[in-house]
Amino acid sequence: MNTELTVFVVDDDEEVRDAMKRLMNSVGLKVETFASAEEFLAQFDSARPGCLLLDVRMEGMSGLDLQKRLALEEVQPPIIIITGHGDVPMAVRAVMAGAVNFIEKPFNEQVLLDSVHRAIELDGAHRGRVLQLADISARLECLTSREREILDLVVAGKRNKVIASELGISQSTVESHRAKVMEKMQAESLSDLMRMMLSLQP
């Protein structure tokens, strides 16, 4: 699997694609260019880190349509919209839908590079969070039904004595299950456990 950080450029103007590729290469960034949204989607792999430089107005699928399609993915590259002067209202819509920034043609090279670096940082942070949540979910799957029951009651702030009474088991049994929960969840403290569970909330 190719997990090298990549700047993906989708623009139907060959000169713009070439200019962006030269600029990104000049600062050591890997670039892949595509002449259409459809061409990009044909090779899209959500596991590949990076960001997407996307033209708004293209024949076939528009930049906004591609943005909407990528929003269905659990992980999608941060998007920077590249737009002509007449497309600014469309670009604003794209930003409101989650794009990192929009940049007008002809673009300022430093502004574009700054936006790309910001988008790459956002991508790394988002991917890190997705991996963290997947890890927590995997730990939860290791709990027995009784351990999960006790976990929910502990996180709700109930004491061992109350949990024992509610479940009709001894306090020592609650303490034993609770210790197993902490071990399986790899939680160092109650606050650590609570942070994990809160991170799973939508």
N, C-alpha and C positions, 0 to 999 in steps of 0.2 A: 504494500500500500504506500502511495506517495503522500507523505505528511510534511513535505517541505513547504514552508510559508510562501504563499504565492499571491501576487496582485493580479486579479483577473480583470481584463478590460473588455467591455462589450460596447462596441460603437460601430455603426455602419460606414463611418468615414475612415478610409484607409490611412489618410494622412494623420488624423488624430490618433489612431491606434499606434502608428509608427512613432509619433512624437512622444506618446505616453510610455511606450516601451523603452525608448532611448533614455528618457528621464529616469524611469525606475531602475534600469540597468546601471545608470551612472552612480546610483547610491547603493548598489549591491543587492537590489531586490529582484527576485525572480518574477517574471511576467509571462502571462499567457493571454493572447488576444483572440477575440471572436467578433465576427462581422454581424452576428444576429443573436437575439435572445434564445432562439431555438437551437442554434449551434452550441451555445453555452450550456443549455439544459441537457443536451445530449451527452455531455461528459461530466455533468455536475456530480460531485461527491462531497457530502456534508462533512466527511471526516477530514477533508483537506483544509488546513488553517490558512487565513489570509483575509483579504478584503476584495470588494467588487467595485470597480469604476464603471458606472452604467449611464449610457446615453438615454435621455428621456424619449426622444422622438426617433423611432426607427420603423422601417417597413416590417409588416408582420406583427409579431408580439412587441408591444411597446415596453419601454423601461418600467413604467408603472405596473404593467401586467406581469412582468417578470418579478418585480418586487413582491407583488401579491402572491404569486406562485411560490416563491421562496419562503414566504412567511408561514407556509404550511409545514415546513421542516422544523424538527426539534432544534437543530443547529444550522444557522445560515450565515453566510459571510456578511459583515457590516457593509452597508452600501453607501457609496459616495456618488451623488447624481451629477452628471456632466450635462450642461444645458446651454442652448442658444438663448439670446436675449428674449426672444418671444416666448420661451417656454418657462419663464420664471414662475408663473402661477402653478404650473404642473410640478415644478421642482419643489415648491413650498408644500404641495400636497404630499409629495414623496417624503419630505422631512417629517411632516406630521404623522406619516405612517411608519416612521422609524429610521429613515435614512440618517446617516451621521452628519452629512453636510451636502450642500449643492454648490457647484462651482460653475461659473459662466465661461463660455468660450469667447475669445481666446483666453486660456487659463494662465494665471500667475503660477510659475513653477514652484515657488517656495510655499505658496498657499496650498497647492495640491499635495506636495510632499508632507506638509504638516498634517493635513487631513488624513493622508494615508497612514502615517505613523500613529495617529490617534485611533484610527479604525483598527489597526493591527493590535494595539493595546486592548481595545474593547473586545476584540475577538478572543484574545488570550484569556481575559478575565471571564468572559462568558463560557468558554470551553472548560475552564477550570471549575466553574460553578456547576456545570452540567455533570462533569466527572464526579465531583464531590457528592452531589445529590444521588447519582447512580450508586455510589459506594454506600451511602447511608441506607438507601432502599434495599441494597443487597444484604446489609447487616440485618435489617428488619425481617427479611425473608428467613433468616436463620433462627428466629425466635419461635418457640412453641406457641400455641394458641393461648395457653395460660400465662406465659411470659409476656405476650403482647397485651393481654388484658391488664396485667399488673403494670406494665409500662404506661399504658394510657391513664391509669388511676394515679400513678406516681406523678406524671407530667401534669395532671389536673390538680396537683397540690395536696393529695390526700396522704395522711400518715399511715404507717404500716398497720397500726391497730385498727384504724377505720377500714382499710383495705381488707384485712383479715375478717372483720365482722361482715362486710358487704359480700365477700366471696364464700364465707362459711368455712374458712380454713384457719389454721393456727398462725399466730404472728411469726413464729420461727420459720414456717413454710413460706410466708410472704418474704421474709428477709432472705431466705435461700434463693427464691426466684428472682428477687430484686438484684442480688449479687450476680446471678447468671446474666440478667439483662445488661447490667453495667459491663460485664466481661464481653459479651457478644457484640454489644454496640460500641465497644472500645471507648467508653466514656470515662473520663477521669473524675468527674464530679456530677452532681445533680444538675448544676447550671449548664454543664457541657452537654448533658443528655437533652435538656430542654431546648438548647440552641439547635441541636440536630433536628429535633421534631418540628420546631418552628420554621426551620429552613425548608421543610417539605410543604409548608402551607402555600397555596397558590397566591 
